Amino acid sequence: PDWFGRDESGDPLVRPTQSVRLYGPCYNSYYRNEYAAEFISYLFEHYRIDGIWHNAVLSTDRCYCNRCKERYRAEVGREIPSLANRDKTASDGYDRWKATCARRNLQMLRERVKRYGDDKVYVAEVFSMFDVKRPKATGLDLYDIRDLFDFLVTVGFLTENRPNAHYTNLTYPMSVVKLLREIHPKKQPVV
């Protein structure tokens, strides 16, 4: 149970989907740090693999797990602000701290992959370039991750998987490739 993020009342952070409930680990969790590092080592030591695709790289909710509470108190000197607290300064401070935790976690995982050779790949899909809410919620945007992944991947869905879907302009994939090339000209863009 301590592997997952917690909401303010102490319940696990859950992302409901159409068919299952997904429990979300936070950037500071045992699952995304010690366990993930051990698992990456196991994979490289037991299988001939070229790299790691880090799925579900983003953590979207404010987390109140014990690790986050302890780390926030130690690093910021305060308690994690309540969601009911509308103090923008406190919320912005938490968001900056969360972004630091996200980058620290991804950097550690990248370093673990690279222990097995500079030719081993560490990559993840981040999100759409038009998704302006997600970087604030997750603490990561395409500019933050450009140096952490060996090539840059973002989504290019032209529609959602639901009734009454809207369709994105068909030039969207080309726009994504141009943006990714601008963000890091030497890395391969993947849509």
JOJOTA-V665864 format. One record per pair of residues at least 24 apart in sequence whose C-alpha atoms are under 6 Angstrom apart, sorted by the first residue. I is the first residue (numbers start at 1). J is the second residue. D is the distance in whole Angstrom. If there is no record, write none. Layout:
BEGIN
I | J | D
I | J | D
END
This chain:
BEGIN
3 | 29 | 6
3 | 30 | 6
3 | 31 | 5
5 | 63 | 6
5 | 65 | 6
6 | 63 | 5
6 | 64 | 5
6 | 65 | 5
7 | 63 | 6
7 | 64 | 6
8 | 64 | 6
26 | 59 | 6
27 | 102 | 6
50 | 120 | 5
51 | 120 | 5
51 | 121 | 4
51 | 122 | 6
52 | 122 | 5
53 | 123 | 5
53 | 124 | 5
54 | 124 | 5
58 | 138 | 6
59 | 138 | 5
60 | 137 | 5
60 | 138 | 5
98 | 139 | 6
99 | 139 | 4
121 | 150 | 6
122 | 149 | 5
122 | 150 | 6
123 | 149 | 5
123 | 150 | 6
125 | 153 | 5
125 | 154 | 5
126 | 154 | 5
127 | 154 | 5
127 | 155 | 6
128 | 154 | 6
128 | 155 | 5
151 | 187 | 5
151 | 188 | 5
152 | 189 | 5
152 | 190 | 6
153 | 190 | 5
153 | 191 | 6
154 | 191 | 5
155 | 191 | 6
156 | 191 | 6
END
